[in-house]
Amino acid sequence: MNLHLFKCSSKKLRTAITNVQTGNNLPIDQCENGNWEYWKSINVSANNPTRIGAPSSDEILKAIASYGYLISDSEIKLEGRIE
């Protein structure tokens, strides 16, 4: 699944991951006094147990399926094999 990462301009570690390229589904109130700024796109697969910082790819995919996005206050680091 092609996912898009956004960073909150007012909170250094707050990151959002969504399958909507524009990020227009991200809640504005989760980035208080700032806005969501596009960072990069990645491809995440359920068959690829990559960790993206604190949330695992499985956690991310479940949140995307349920809510359309995942918001994390953990540092996002791309680790392992990202397709």
PDB file of N, CA, C and O in Angstrom, chain B, residues numbered from 101:
ATOM      1  N   MET B 101       0.843  -1.170   0.000  1.00  0.00           N
ATOM      2  CA  MET B 101       0.000   0.000   0.000  1.00  0.00           C
ATOM      3  C   MET B 101       0.892   1.238   0.000  1.00  0.00           C
ATOM      4  O   MET B 101       1.843   1.328   0.777  1.00  0.00           O
ATOM      5  N   ASN B 102       0.585   2.169  -0.858  1.00  0.00           N
ATOM      6  CA  ASN B 102       1.328   3.420  -0.926  1.00  0.00           C
ATOM      7  C   ASN B 102       0.796   4.356   0.149  1.00  0.00           C
ATOM      8  O   ASN B 102      -0.386   4.700   0.154  1.00  0.00           O
ATOM      9  N   LEU B 103       1.673   4.766   1.055  1.00  0.00           N
ATOM     10  CA  LEU B 103       1.289   5.639   2.161  1.00  0.00           C
ATOM     11  C   LEU B 103       2.095   6.923   2.129  1.00  0.00           C
ATOM     12  O   LEU B 103       3.201   6.968   1.591  1.00  0.00           O
ATOM     13  N   HIS B 104       1.525   7.959   2.711  1.00  0.00           N
ATOM     14  CA  HIS B 104       2.131   9.286   2.679  1.00  0.00           C
ATOM     15  C   HIS B 104       2.340   9.768   4.109  1.00  0.00           C
ATOM     16  O   HIS B 104       1.432   9.701   4.938  1.00  0.00           O
ATOM     17  N   LEU B 105       3.533  10.250   4.384  1.00  0.00           N
ATOM     18  CA  LEU B 105       3.901  10.712   5.716  1.00  0.00           C
ATOM     19  C   LEU B 105       3.878  12.234   5.754  1.00  0.00           C
ATOM     20  O   LEU B 105       4.358  12.909   4.842  1.00  0.00           O
ATOM     21  N   PHE B 106       3.306  12.751   6.836  1.00  0.00           N
ATOM     22  CA  PHE B 106       3.210  14.192   7.051  1.00  0.00           C
ATOM     23  C   PHE B 106       3.737  14.497   8.444  1.00  0.00           C
ATOM     24  O   PHE B 106       3.583  13.692   9.363  1.00  0.00           O
ATOM     25  N   LYS B 107       4.354  15.649   8.599  1.00  0.00           N
ATOM     26  CA  LYS B 107       4.827  16.105   9.902  1.00  0.00           C
ATOM     27  C   LYS B 107       4.037  17.341  10.309  1.00  0.00           C
ATOM     28  O   LYS B 107       3.665  18.166   9.475  1.00  0.00           O
ATOM     29  N   CYS B 108       3.791  17.448  11.603  1.00  0.00           N
ATOM     30  CA  CYS B 108       3.103  18.612  12.139  1.00  0.00           C
ATOM     31  C   CYS B 108       4.120  19.740  12.296  1.00  0.00           C
ATOM     32  O   CYS B 108       5.171  19.554  12.908  1.00  0.00           O
ATOM     33  N   SER B 109       3.805  20.900  11.744  1.00  0.00           N
ATOM     34  CA  SER B 109       4.754  22.017  11.778  1.00  0.00           C
ATOM     35  C   SER B 109       4.962  22.581  13.182  1.00  0.00           C
ATOM     36  O   SER B 109       5.970  23.243  13.427  1.00  0.00           O
ATOM     37  N   SER B 110       4.036  22.337  14.105  1.00  0.00           N
ATOM     38  CA  SER B 110       4.161  22.913  15.444  1.00  0.00           C
ATOM     39  C   SER B 110       4.589  21.912  16.517  1.00  0.00           C
ATOM     40  O   SER B 110       4.866  22.307  17.650  1.00  0.00           O
ATOM     41  N   LYS B 111       4.646  20.631  16.179  1.00  0.00           N
ATOM     42  CA  LYS B 111       5.046  19.606  17.146  1.00  0.00           C
ATOM     43  C   LYS B 111       6.093  18.722  16.492  1.00  0.00           C
ATOM     44  O   LYS B 111       5.789  17.953  15.580  1.00  0.00           O
ATOM     45  N   LYS B 112       7.316  18.835  16.961  1.00  0.00           N
ATOM     46  CA  LYS B 112       8.468  18.212  16.308  1.00  0.00           C
ATOM     47  C   LYS B 112       8.302  16.719  16.022  1.00  0.00           C
ATOM     48  O   LYS B 112       8.650  16.266  14.931  1.00  0.00           O
ATOM     49  N   LEU B 113       7.785  15.957  16.966  1.00  0.00           N
ATOM     50  CA  LEU B 113       7.705  14.506  16.782  1.00  0.00           C
ATOM     51  C   LEU B 113       6.368  14.010  16.248  1.00  0.00           C
ATOM     52  O   LEU B 113       6.257  12.828  15.924  1.00  0.00           O
ATOM     53  N   ARG B 114       5.356  14.851  16.143  1.00  0.00           N
ATOM     54  CA  ARG B 114       4.048  14.389  15.688  1.00  0.00           C
ATOM     55  C   ARG B 114       4.082  14.153  14.178  1.00  0.00           C
ATOM     56  O   ARG B 114       4.392  15.043  13.385  1.00  0.00           O
ATOM     57  N   THR B 115       3.750  12.919  13.823  1.00  0.00           N
ATOM     58  CA  THR B 115       3.751  12.501  12.431  1.00  0.00           C
ATOM     59  C   THR B 115       2.436  11.804  12.119  1.00  0.00           C
ATOM     60  O   THR B 115       1.869  11.117  12.969  1.00  0.00           O
ATOM     61  N   ALA B 116       1.961  11.985  10.908  1.00  0.00           N
ATOM     62  CA  ALA B 116       0.751  11.308  10.452  1.00  0.00           C
ATOM     63  C   ALA B 116       1.086  10.474   9.226  1.00  0.00           C
ATOM     64  O   ALA B 116       1.912  10.853   8.396  1.00  0.00           O
ATOM     65  N   ILE B 117       0.423   9.333   9.135  1.00  0.00           N
ATOM     66  CA  ILE B 117       0.585   8.443   7.983  1.00  0.00           C
ATOM     67  C   ILE B 117      -0.807   8.196   7.440  1.00  0.00           C
ATOM     68  O   ILE B 117      -1.713   7.831   8.189  1.00  0.00           O
ATOM     69  N   THR B 118      -0.985   8.391   6.141  1.00  0.00           N
ATOM     70  CA  THR B 118      -2.287   8.235   5.511  1.00  0.00           C
ATOM     71  C   THR B 118      -2.126   7.662   4.104  1.00  0.00           C
ATOM     72  O   THR B 118      -1.043   7.706   3.520  1.00  0.00           O
ATOM     73  N   ASN B 119      -3.224   7.124   3.573  1.00  0.00           N
ATOM     74  CA  ASN B 119      -3.200   6.669   2.191  1.00  0.00           C
ATOM     75  C   ASN B 119      -3.738   7.736   1.239  1.00  0.00           C
ATOM     76  O   ASN B 119      -3.860   7.490   0.039  1.00  0.00           O
ATOM     77  N   VAL B 120      -4.057   8.913   1.764  1.00  0.00           N
ATOM     78  CA  VAL B 120      -4.540  10.036   0.957  1.00  0.00           C
ATOM     79  C   VAL B 120      -3.351  10.956   0.673  1.00  0.00           C
ATOM     80  O   VAL B 120      -2.793  11.566   1.586  1.00  0.00           O
ATOM     81  N   GLN B 121      -2.976  11.044  -0.587  1.00  0.00           N
ATOM     82  CA  GLN B 121      -1.763  11.764  -0.969  1.00  0.00           C
ATOM     83  C   GLN B 121      -1.771  13.222  -0.543  1.00  0.00           C
ATOM     84  O   GLN B 121      -0.720  13.764  -0.202  1.00  0.00           O
ATOM     85  N   THR B 122      -2.918  13.864  -0.555  1.00  0.00           N
ATOM     86  CA  THR B 122      -2.994  15.284  -0.175  1.00  0.00           C
ATOM     87  C   THR B 122      -2.986  15.475   1.341  1.00  0.00           C
ATOM     88  O   THR B 122      -2.698  16.569   1.825  1.00  0.00           O
ATOM     89  N   GLY B 123      -3.300  14.421   2.092  1.00  0.00           N
ATOM     90  CA  GLY B 123      -3.379  14.536   3.538  1.00  0.00           C
ATOM     91  C   GLY B 123      -4.608  15.282   4.016  1.00  0.00           C
ATOM     92  O   GLY B 123      -4.684  15.657   5.186  1.00  0.00           O
ATOM     93  N   ASN B 124      -5.576  15.505   3.131  1.00  0.00           N
ATOM     94  CA  ASN B 124      -6.746  16.295   3.524  1.00  0.00           C
ATOM     95  C   ASN B 124      -7.696  15.556   4.463  1.00  0.00           C
ATOM     96  O   ASN B 124      -8.681  16.135   4.921  1.00  0.00           O
ATOM     97  N   ASN B 125      -7.415  14.291   4.754  1.00  0.00           N
ATOM     98  CA  ASN B 125      -8.226  13.565   5.727  1.00  0.00           C
ATOM     99  C   ASN B 125      -7.634  13.626   7.140  1.00  0.00           C
ATOM    100  O   ASN B 125      -8.212  13.073   8.076  1.00  0.00           O
ATOM    101  N   LEU B 126      -6.505  14.285   7.297  1.00  0.00           N
ATOM    102  CA  LEU B 126      -5.859  14.370   8.605  1.00  0.00           C
ATOM    103  C   LEU B 126      -6.551  15.421   9.464  1.00  0.00           C
ATOM    104  O   LEU B 126      -6.822  16.525   8.990  1.00  0.00           O
ATOM    105  N   PRO B 127      -6.842  15.091  10.725  1.00  0.00           N
ATOM    106  CA  PRO B 127      -7.550  16.040  11.589  1.00  0.00           C
ATOM    107  C   PRO B 127      -6.680  17.244  11.961  1.00  0.00           C
ATOM    108  O   PRO B 127      -5.577  17.096  12.487  1.00  0.00           O
ATOM    109  N   ILE B 128      -7.196  18.415  11.677  1.00  0.00           N
ATOM    110  CA  ILE B 128      -6.467  19.661  11.935  1.00  0.00           C
ATOM    111  C   ILE B 128      -6.209  19.835  13.432  1.00  0.00           C
ATOM    112  O   ILE B 128      -5.167  20.362  13.822  1.00  0.00           O
ATOM    113  N   ASP B 129      -7.148  19.395  14.272  1.00  0.00           N
ATOM    114  CA  ASP B 129      -6.987  19.582  15.722  1.00  0.00           C
ATOM    115  C   ASP B 129      -5.871  18.706  16.305  1.00  0.00           C
ATOM    116  O   ASP B 129      -5.491  18.891  17.461  1.00  0.00           O
ATOM    117  N   GLN B 130      -5.351  17.772  15.534  1.00  0.00           N
ATOM    118  CA  GLN B 130      -4.236  16.942  16.002  1.00  0.00           C
ATOM    119  C   GLN B 130      -2.877  17.590  15.712  1.00  0.00           C
ATOM    120  O   GLN B 130      -1.831  17.051  16.073  1.00  0.00           O
ATOM    121  N   CYS B 131      -2.913  18.751  15.055  1.00  0.00           N
ATOM    122  CA  CYS B 131      -1.687  19.522  14.785  1.00  0.00           C
ATOM    123  C   CYS B 131      -1.957  20.966  15.215  1.00  0.00           C
ATOM    124  O   CYS B 131      -1.998  21.880  14.392  1.00  0.00           O
ATOM    125  N   GLU B 132      -2.139  21.145  16.529  1.00  0.00           N
ATOM    126  CA  GLU B 132      -2.521  22.434  17.089  1.00  0.00           C
ATOM    127  C   GLU B 132      -1.504  23.521  16.761  1.00  0.00           C
ATOM    128  O   GLU B 132      -0.297  23.312  16.879  1.00  0.00           O
ATOM    129  N   ASN B 133      -2.002  24.672  16.351  1.00  0.00           N
ATOM    130  CA  ASN B 133      -1.185  25.845  16.026  1.00  0.00           C
ATOM    131  C   ASN B 133      -0.187  25.583  14.900  1.00  0.00           C
ATOM    132  O   ASN B 133       0.862  26.223  14.829  1.00  0.00           O
ATOM    133  N   GLY B 134      -0.517  24.654  14.040  1.00  0.00           N
ATOM    134  CA  GLY B 134       0.357  24.339  12.913  1.00  0.00           C
ATOM    135  C   GLY B 134      -0.442  23.715  11.786  1.00  0.00           C
ATOM    136  O   GLY B 134      -1.671  23.780  11.768  1.00  0.00           O
ATOM    137  N   ASN B 135       0.263  23.116  10.855  1.00  0.00           N
ATOM    138  CA  ASN B 135      -0.416  22.415   9.778  1.00  0.00           C
ATOM    139  C   ASN B 135       0.387  21.170   9.405  1.00  0.00           C
ATOM    140  O   ASN B 135       1.568  21.051   9.730  1.00  0.00           O
ATOM    141  N   TRP B 136      -0.276  20.259   8.723  1.00  0.00           N
ATOM    142  CA  TRP B 136       0.362  19.034   8.275  1.00  0.00           C
ATOM    143  C   TRP B 136       1.171  19.321   7.022  1.00  0.00           C
ATOM    144  O   TRP B 136       0.633  19.792   6.020  1.00  0.00           O
ATOM    145  N   GLU B 137       2.468  19.036   7.081  1.00  0.00           N
ATOM    146  CA  GLU B 137       3.363  19.269   5.948  1.00  0.00           C
ATOM    147  C   GLU B 137       3.825  17.930   5.389  1.00  0.00           C
ATOM    148  O   GLU B 137       4.285  17.060   6.128  1.00  0.00           O
ATOM    149  N   TYR B 138       3.697  17.779   4.079  1.00  0.00           N
ATOM    150  CA  TYR B 138       4.098  16.538   3.416  1.00  0.00           C
ATOM    151  C   TYR B 138       5.584  16.280   3.666  1.00  0.00           C
ATOM    152  O   TYR B 138       6.408  17.192   3.587  1.00  0.00           O
ATOM    153  N   TRP B 139       5.912  15.020   3.968  1.00  0.00           N
ATOM    154  CA  TRP B 139       7.300  14.631   4.190  1.00  0.00           C
ATOM    155  C   TRP B 139       7.773  13.694   3.096  1.00  0.00           C
ATOM    156  O   TRP B 139       8.711  14.017   2.367  1.00  0.00           O
ATOM    157  N   LYS B 140       7.126  12.518   2.966  1.00  0.00           N
ATOM    158  CA  LYS B 140       7.528  11.565   1.931  1.00  0.00           C
ATOM    159  C   LYS B 140       6.478  10.489   1.779  1.00  0.00           C
ATOM    160  O   LYS B 140       5.578  10.360   2.608  1.00  0.00           O
ATOM    161  N   SER B 141       6.599   9.716   0.709  1.00  0.00           N
ATOM    162  CA  SER B 141       5.715   8.582   0.453  1.00  0.00           C
ATOM    163  C   SER B 141       6.516   7.296   0.562  1.00  0.00           C
ATOM    164  O   SER B 141       7.698   7.250   0.221  1.00  0.00           O
ATOM    165  N   ILE B 142       5.851   6.250   1.044  1.00  0.00           N
ATOM    166  CA  ILE B 142       6.482   4.944   1.173  1.00  0.00           C
ATOM    167  C   ILE B 142       5.470   3.878   0.755  1.00  0.00           C
ATOM    168  O   ILE B 142       4.270   4.144   0.693  1.00  0.00           O
ATOM    169  N   ASN B 143       5.956   2.688   0.475  1.00  0.00           N
ATOM    170  CA  ASN B 143       5.082   1.565   0.180  1.00  0.00           C
ATOM    171  C   ASN B 143       5.232   0.557   1.300  1.00  0.00           C
ATOM    172  O   ASN B 143       6.334   0.074   1.560  1.00  0.00           O
ATOM    173  N   VAL B 144       4.127   0.233   1.968  1.00  0.00           N
ATOM    174  CA  VAL B 144       4.133  -0.693   3.091  1.00  0.00           C
ATOM    175  C   VAL B 144       3.251  -1.879   2.746  1.00  0.00           C
ATOM    176  O   VAL B 144       2.153  -1.722   2.211  1.00  0.00           O
ATOM    177  N   SER B 145       3.744  -3.059   3.058  1.00  0.00           N
ATOM    178  CA  SER B 145       3.025  -4.289   2.748  1.00  0.00           C
ATOM    179  C   SER B 145       2.791  -5.088   4.019  1.00  0.00           C
ATOM    180  O   SER B 145       3.637  -5.097   4.912  1.00  0.00           O
ATOM    181  N   ALA B 146       1.647  -5.761   4.104  1.00  0.00           N
ATOM    182  CA  ALA B 146       1.371  -6.634   5.248  1.00  0.00           C
ATOM    183  C   ALA B 146       2.351  -7.800   5.283  1.00  0.00           C
ATOM    184  O   ALA B 146       2.596  -8.371   6.346  1.00  0.00           O
ATOM    185  N   ASN B 147       2.913  -8.159   4.131  1.00  0.00           N
ATOM    186  CA  ASN B 147       3.881  -9.251   4.049  1.00  0.00           C
ATOM    187  C   ASN B 147       5.289  -8.805   4.400  1.00  0.00           C
ATOM    188  O   ASN B 147       6.207  -9.623   4.462  1.00  0.00           O
ATOM    189  N   ASN B 148       5.462  -7.514   4.628  1.00  0.00           N
ATOM    190  CA  ASN B 148       6.774  -6.952   4.923  1.00  0.00           C
ATOM    191  C   ASN B 148       6.740  -6.402   6.351  1.00  0.00           C
ATOM    192  O   ASN B 148       6.205  -5.315   6.569  1.00  0.00           O
ATOM    193  N   PRO B 149       7.293  -7.117   7.320  1.00  0.00           N
ATOM    194  CA  PRO B 149       7.186  -6.702   8.728  1.00  0.00           C
ATOM    195  C   PRO B 149       8.132  -5.565   9.105  1.00  0.00           C
ATOM    196  O   PRO B 149       8.828  -5.646  10.117  1.00  0.00           O
ATOM    197  N   THR B 150       8.158  -4.534   8.315  1.00  0.00           N
ATOM    198  CA  THR B 150       9.014  -3.386   8.553  1.00  0.00           C
ATOM    199  C   THR B 150       8.481  -2.558   9.708  1.00  0.00           C
ATOM    200  O   THR B 150       7.270  -2.413   9.875  1.00  0.00           O
ATOM    201  N   ARG B 151       9.384  -2.021  10.496  1.00  0.00           N
ATOM    202  CA  ARG B 151       8.988  -1.063  11.522  1.00  0.00           C
ATOM    203  C   ARG B 151       9.271   0.332  10.997  1.00  0.00           C
ATOM    204  O   ARG B 151      10.302   0.585  10.373  1.00  0.00           O
ATOM    205  N   ILE B 152       8.357   1.210  11.257  1.00  0.00           N
ATOM    206  CA  ILE B 152       8.510   2.605  10.874  1.00  0.00           C
ATOM    207  C   ILE B 152       8.496   3.384  12.178  1.00  0.00           C
ATOM    208  O   ILE B 152       7.480   3.964  12.562  1.00  0.00           O
ATOM    209  N   GLY B 153       9.626   3.387  12.845  1.00  0.00           N
ATOM    210  CA  GLY B 153       9.677   4.001  14.163  1.00  0.00           C
ATOM    211  C   GLY B 153       8.930   3.131  15.153  1.00  0.00           C
ATOM    212  O   GLY B 153       9.105   1.912  15.158  1.00  0.00           O
ATOM    213  N   ALA B 154       8.107   3.729  15.985  1.00  0.00           N
ATOM    214  CA  ALA B 154       7.397   2.990  17.022  1.00  0.00           C
ATOM    215  C   ALA B 154       6.275   2.116  16.460  1.00  0.00           C
ATOM    216  O   ALA B 154       6.188   0.949  16.840  1.00  0.00           O
ATOM    217  N   PRO B 155       5.418   2.618  15.580  1.00  0.00           N
ATOM    218  CA  PRO B 155       4.350   1.741  15.090  1.00  0.00           C
ATOM    219  C   PRO B 155       4.891   0.744  14.064  1.00  0.00           C
ATOM    220  O   PRO B 155       5.687   1.100  13.195  1.00  0.00           O
ATOM    221  N   SER B 156       4.447  -0.509  14.179  1.00  0.00           N
ATOM    222  CA  SER B 156       4.837  -1.518  13.192  1.00  0.00           C
ATOM    223  C   SER B 156       3.998  -1.326  11.934  1.00  0.00           C
ATOM    224  O   SER B 156       2.977  -0.639  11.960  1.00  0.00           O
ATOM    225  N   SER B 157       4.431  -1.933  10.837  1.00  0.00           N
ATOM    226  CA  SER B 157       3.672  -1.814   9.596  1.00  0.00           C
ATOM    227  C   SER B 157       2.283  -2.407   9.782  1.00  0.00           C
ATOM    228  O   SER B 157       1.324  -1.911   9.190  1.00  0.00           O
ATOM    229  N   ASP B 158       2.149  -3.461  10.594  1.00  0.00           N
ATOM    230  CA  ASP B 158       0.845  -4.064  10.856  1.00  0.00           C
ATOM    231  C   ASP B 158      -0.070  -3.071  11.581  1.00  0.00           C
ATOM    232  O   ASP B 158      -1.240  -2.933  11.225  1.00  0.00           O
ATOM    233  N   GLU B 159       0.456  -2.384  12.591  1.00  0.00           N
ATOM    234  CA  GLU B 159      -0.322  -1.374  13.318  1.00  0.00           C
ATOM    235  C   GLU B 159      -0.771  -0.250  12.383  1.00  0.00           C
ATOM    236  O   GLU B 159      -1.909   0.216  12.446  1.00  0.00           O
ATOM    237  N   ILE B 160       0.139   0.167  11.526  1.00  0.00           N
ATOM    238  CA  ILE B 160      -0.163   1.252  10.581  1.00  0.00           C
ATOM    239  C   ILE B 160      -1.276   0.829   9.636  1.00  0.00           C
ATOM    240  O   ILE B 160      -2.237   1.573   9.441  1.00  0.00           O
ATOM    241  N   LEU B 161      -1.162  -0.354   9.049  1.00  0.00           N
ATOM    242  CA  LEU B 161      -2.165  -0.819   8.092  1.00  0.00           C
ATOM    243  C   LEU B 161      -3.528  -0.996   8.744  1.00  0.00           C
ATOM    244  O   LEU B 161      -4.550  -0.708   8.121  1.00  0.00           O
ATOM    245  N   LYS B 162      -3.561  -1.469   9.998  1.00  0.00           N
ATOM    246  CA  LYS B 162      -4.839  -1.611  10.708  1.00  0.00           C
ATOM    247  C   LYS B 162      -5.482  -0.247  10.962  1.00  0.00           C
ATOM    248  O   LYS B 162      -6.693  -0.095  10.804  1.00  0.00           O
ATOM    249  N   ALA B 163      -4.683   0.741  11.353  1.00  0.00           N
ATOM    250  CA  ALA B 163      -5.214   2.086  11.592  1.00  0.00           C
ATOM    251  C   ALA B 163      -5.715   2.712  10.294  1.00  0.00           C
ATOM    252  O   ALA B 163      -6.758   3.365  10.282  1.00  0.00           O
ATOM    253  N   ILE B 164      -4.982   2.517   9.210  1.00  0.00           N
ATOM    254  CA  ILE B 164      -5.403   3.056   7.907  1.00  0.00           C
ATOM    255  C   ILE B 164      -6.737   2.430   7.506  1.00  0.00           C
ATOM    256  O   ILE B 164      -7.630   3.128   7.026  1.00  0.00           O
ATOM    257  N   ALA B 165      -6.874   1.114   7.701  1.00  0.00           N
ATOM    258  CA  ALA B 165      -8.120   0.427   7.348  1.00  0.00           C
ATOM    259  C   ALA B 165      -9.298   0.918   8.193  1.00  0.00           C
ATOM    260  O   ALA B 165     -10.417   1.024   7.692  1.00  0.00           O
ATOM    261  N   SER B 166      -9.053   1.215   9.466  1.00  0.00           N
ATOM    262  CA  SER B 166     -10.123   1.634  10.367  1.00  0.00           C
ATOM    263  C   SER B 166     -10.444   3.120  10.293  1.00  0.00           C
ATOM    264  O   SER B 166     -11.613   3.506  10.264  1.00  0.00           O
ATOM    265  N   TYR B 167      -9.407   3.956  10.262  1.00  0.00           N
ATOM    266  CA  TYR B 167      -9.605   5.406  10.389  1.00  0.00           C
ATOM    267  C   TYR B 167      -9.143   6.218   9.181  1.00  0.00           C
ATOM    268  O   TYR B 167      -9.520   7.380   9.030  1.00  0.00           O
ATOM    269  N   GLY B 168      -8.328   5.606   8.323  1.00  0.00           N
ATOM    270  CA  GLY B 168      -7.800   6.324   7.172  1.00  0.00           C
ATOM    271  C   GLY B 168      -6.454   6.985   7.434  1.00  0.00           C
ATOM    272  O   GLY B 168      -5.838   7.531   6.519  1.00  0.00           O
ATOM    273  N   TYR B 169      -5.996   6.937   8.689  1.00  0.00           N
ATOM    274  CA  TYR B 169      -4.709   7.535   9.039  1.00  0.00           C
ATOM    275  C   TYR B 169      -4.242   6.991  10.379  1.00  0.00           C
ATOM    276  O   TYR B 169      -4.998   6.357  11.115  1.00  0.00           O
ATOM    277  N   LEU B 170      -2.987   7.253  10.673  1.00  0.00           N
ATOM    278  CA  LEU B 170      -2.410   6.972  11.993  1.00  0.00           C
ATOM    279  C   LEU B 170      -1.594   8.190  12.380  1.00  0.00           C
ATOM    280  O   LEU B 170      -0.821   8.706  11.572  1.00  0.00           O
ATOM    281  N   ILE B 171      -1.760   8.649  13.602  1.00  0.00           N
ATOM    282  CA  ILE B 171      -0.979   9.782  14.107  1.00  0.00           C
ATOM    283  C   ILE B 171      -0.110   9.267  15.243  1.00  0.00           C
ATOM    284  O   ILE B 171      -0.587   8.566  16.136  1.00  0.00           O
ATOM    285  N   SER B 172       1.155   9.616  15.203  1.00  0.00           N
ATOM    286  CA  SER B 172       2.112   9.123  16.189  1.00  0.00           C
ATOM    287  C   SER B 172       2.943  10.278  16.730  1.00  0.00           C
ATOM    288  O   SER B 172       3.305  11.202  16.001  1.00  0.00           O
ATOM    289  N   ASP B 173       3.237  10.205  18.020  1.00  0.00           N
ATOM    290  CA  ASP B 173       4.144  11.170  18.641  1.00  0.00           C
ATOM    291  C   ASP B 173       5.518  10.557  18.835  1.00  0.00           C
ATOM    292  O   ASP B 173       6.349  11.099  19.563  1.00  0.00           O
ATOM    293  N   SER B 174       5.755   9.438  18.189  1.00  0.00           N
ATOM    294  CA  SER B 174       7.060   8.781  18.235  1.00  0.00           C
ATOM    295  C   SER B 174       7.857   9.190  17.011  1.00  0.00           C
ATOM    296  O   SER B 174       7.298   9.482  15.954  1.00  0.00           O
ATOM    297  N   GLU B 175       9.139   9.205  17.167  1.00  0.00           N
ATOM    298  CA  GLU B 175      10.002   9.540  16.033  1.00  0.00           C
ATOM    299  C   GLU B 175       9.835   8.484  14.951  1.00  0.00           C
ATOM    300  O   GLU B 175       9.882   7.285  15.226  1.00  0.00           O
ATOM    301  N   ILE B 176       9.642   8.933  13.737  1.00  0.00           N
ATOM    302  CA  ILE B 176       9.478   8.021  12.604  1.00  0.00           C
ATOM    303  C   ILE B 176      10.833   7.828  11.957  1.00  0.00           C
ATOM    304  O   ILE B 176      11.458   8.778  11.484  1.00  0.00           O
ATOM    305  N   LYS B 177      11.273   6.588  11.944  1.00  0.00           N
ATOM    306  CA  LYS B 177      12.516   6.209  11.260  1.00  0.00           C
ATOM    307  C   LYS B 177      12.173   5.042  10.352  1.00  0.00           C
ATOM    308  O   LYS B 177      11.521   4.088  10.776  1.00  0.00           O
ATOM    309  N   LEU B 178      12.602   5.117   9.135  1.00  0.00           N
ATOM    310  CA  LEU B 178      12.321   4.034   8.205  1.00  0.00           C
ATOM    311  C   LEU B 178      13.381   2.968   8.389  1.00  0.00           C
ATOM    312  O   LEU B 178      14.557   3.201   8.112  1.00  0.00           O
ATOM    313  N   GLU B 179      12.968   1.793   8.857  1.00  0.00           N
ATOM    314  CA  GLU B 179      13.885   0.707   9.164  1.00  0.00           C
ATOM    315  C   GLU B 179      13.491  -0.514   8.351  1.00  0.00           C
ATOM    316  O   GLU B 179      12.322  -0.687   8.005  1.00  0.00           O
ATOM    317  N   GLY B 180      14.458  -1.352   8.049  1.00  0.00           N
ATOM    318  CA  GLY B 180      14.164  -2.576   7.333  1.00  0.00           C
ATOM    319  C   GLY B 180      13.921  -2.310   5.867  1.00  0.00           C
ATOM    320  O   GLY B 180      14.344  -1.286   5.330  1.00  0.00           O
ATOM    321  N   ARG B 181      13.246  -3.223   5.231  1.00  0.00           N
ATOM    322  CA  ARG B 181      12.999  -3.127   3.795  1.00  0.00           C
ATOM    323  C   ARG B 181      11.647  -2.486   3.547  1.00  0.00           C
ATOM    324  O   ARG B 181      10.619  -3.033   3.945  1.00  0.00           O
ATOM    325  N   ILE B 182      11.636  -1.354   2.908  1.00  0.00           N
ATOM    326  CA  ILE B 182      10.405  -0.677   2.498  1.00  0.00           C
ATOM    327  C   ILE B 182      10.288  -0.891   1.000  1.00  0.00           C
ATOM    328  O   ILE B 182      11.205  -0.562   0.248  1.00  0.00           O
ATOM    329  N   GLU B 183       9.171  -1.437   0.570  1.00  0.00           N
ATOM    330  CA  GLU B 183       8.991  -1.681  -0.863  1.00  0.00           C
ATOM    331  C   GLU B 183       8.527  -0.431  -1.571  1.00  0.00           C
ATOM    332  O   GLU B 183       8.323  -0.449  -2.785  1.00  0.00           O
TER     333      GLU B 183
END
